Amino acid sequence: MTDHLHNPKLNEHSASNAEKDPANWVSGNEPITGAQASYLATLCEEAGVELPTGDLTKADASRQIDEMKAELGRE
């Protein structure tokens, strides 16, 4: 079989891959995911800063991850 399935992620301007503001996420108010918590902990450790305390939402975690990545030059 030589037919290949079309991968929409490879589209240059795929709407499904658009970066969305966490404030506009439908699930943004849900609790932080395990993957987000783990990645945020890793970034904080690398930056030598304390892990944020309190209950973070998915949107809060995403913003903090973006800030930490920028501080570490990982954008």
NORWO-V970911 format. One record per residue. N is the residue number from 1. RES is the residue in one small letter. NEAR is the number of other ideal C-beta (glycine too) atoms within 12 Angstrom. D_CENTER is the distance of its C-alpha to the mean C-alpha in whole Angstrom. Layout:
n res near d_center
N RES NEAR D_CENTER
N RES NEAR D_CENTER
//
This chain:
n res near d_center
1 m 4 37
2 t 4 36
3 d 5 34
4 h 7 30
5 l 9 27
6 h 9 26
7 n 10 22
8 p 13 20
9 k 13 17
10 l 12 20
11 n 12 21
12 e 9 20
13 h 10 19
14 s 13 18
15 a 11 17
16 s 12 15
17 n 13 13
18 a 13 13
19 e 13 10
20 k 16 10
21 d 12 11
22 p 25 9
23 a 14 13
24 n 13 14
25 w 18 12
26 v 11 15
27 s 17 13
28 g 22 11
29 n 17 14
30 e 18 14
31 p 17 14
32 i 29 11
33 t 20 10
34 g 12 12
35 a 14 9
36 q 30 7
37 a 24 11
38 s 16 12
39 y 24 9
40 l 32 10
41 a 23 13
42 t 19 13
43 l 28 12
44 c 24 15
45 e 15 17
46 e 17 17
47 a 22 17
48 g 11 20
49 v 17 19
50 e 14 19
51 l 24 16
52 p 23 16
53 t 10 18
54 g 12 19
55 d 13 17
56 l 25 13
57 t 23 12
58 k 27 9
59 a 25 9
60 d 27 10
61 a 35 8
62 s 30 5
63 r 23 8
64 q 31 9
65 i 33 7
66 d 22 7
67 e 21 11
68 m 29 11
69 k 20 10
70 a 14 13
71 e 17 15
72 l 19 15
73 g 10 15
74 r 15 13
75 e 11 12
//
